[in-house]
Amino acid sequence: MKAVISDILGHGNEKAMLPGQLEAQAAALSAKHGGLLFTRAEVDAFKHIAQEAGVKFDEGALKTVDV
């Protein structure tokens, strides 16, 4: 399997992405930081939805990480 993947990603395809690669990288980052990661836009959307629903949303309780 390793040889096949090396062959696929070689010969000018070094920047190609394998199926599921983005998902695997996101899962690894989530595990590294101890939870799901959200963009600023996603947090803002959560905040907006919470306001519309009348639910308290404490943005300050969220941990910030740089990736």
C-alpha positions as CSV (number, residue, x, y, z in Angstrom):
1,M,0.0,0.0,0.0
2,K,2.8,2.4,0.9
3,A,4.5,1.7,-2.4
4,V,1.3,2.4,-4.4
5,I,0.7,5.7,-2.5
6,S,4.3,6.7,-3.1
7,D,3.9,5.9,-6.8
8,I,0.6,7.9,-7.0
9,L,2.1,10.9,-5.3
10,G,5.4,10.9,-7.3
11,H,6.2,11.8,-10.8
12,G,4.9,15.3,-10.7
13,N,1.9,14.5,-8.5
14,E,3.6,15.5,-5.2
15,K,0.9,18.1,-4.5
16,A,-2.0,15.7,-5.2
17,M,-4.4,14.9,-2.4
18,L,-5.7,11.4,-1.6
19,P,-9.3,10.7,-0.9
20,G,-10.1,11.4,2.7
21,Q,-6.8,13.3,3.3
22,L,-8.5,16.6,4.4
23,E,-10.7,14.7,6.8
24,A,-7.8,12.7,8.2
25,Q,-5.8,16.0,8.8
26,A,-8.8,17.6,10.4
27,A,-9.3,14.6,12.7
28,A,-5.6,14.7,13.7
29,L,-5.9,18.4,14.5
30,S,-9.0,17.9,16.6
31,A,-7.3,15.1,18.5
32,K,-4.2,17.2,19.1
33,H,-6.2,20.1,20.4
34,G,-8.7,18.0,22.4
35,G,-11.9,18.7,20.5
36,L,-13.6,19.9,17.4
37,L,-12.1,22.9,15.7
38,F,-14.3,25.7,14.2
39,T,-13.4,28.7,12.1
40,R,-14.2,32.3,13.3
41,A,-17.1,32.3,10.7
42,E,-18.6,29.1,12.2
43,V,-18.4,30.5,15.8
44,D,-20.1,33.7,14.6
45,A,-22.8,31.6,13.0
46,F,-23.3,29.6,16.2
47,K,-23.6,32.8,18.1
48,H,-26.2,34.2,15.6
49,I,-28.2,31.0,15.8
50,A,-28.1,31.0,19.6
51,Q,-29.3,34.6,19.7
52,E,-32.2,33.8,17.3
53,A,-33.1,30.8,19.5
54,G,-32.8,32.8,22.8
55,V,-30.0,30.4,24.0
56,K,-27.0,31.7,25.9
57,F,-23.8,31.2,24.0
58,D,-20.6,32.0,25.9
59,E,-18.0,32.6,23.2
60,G,-15.4,33.3,25.9
61,A,-15.7,29.7,27.1
62,L,-14.2,28.5,23.8
63,K,-10.5,27.8,23.6
64,T,-8.6,29.5,20.8
65,V,-5.9,27.7,18.8
66,D,-3.7,28.7,15.8
67,V,-3.2,26.1,13.1
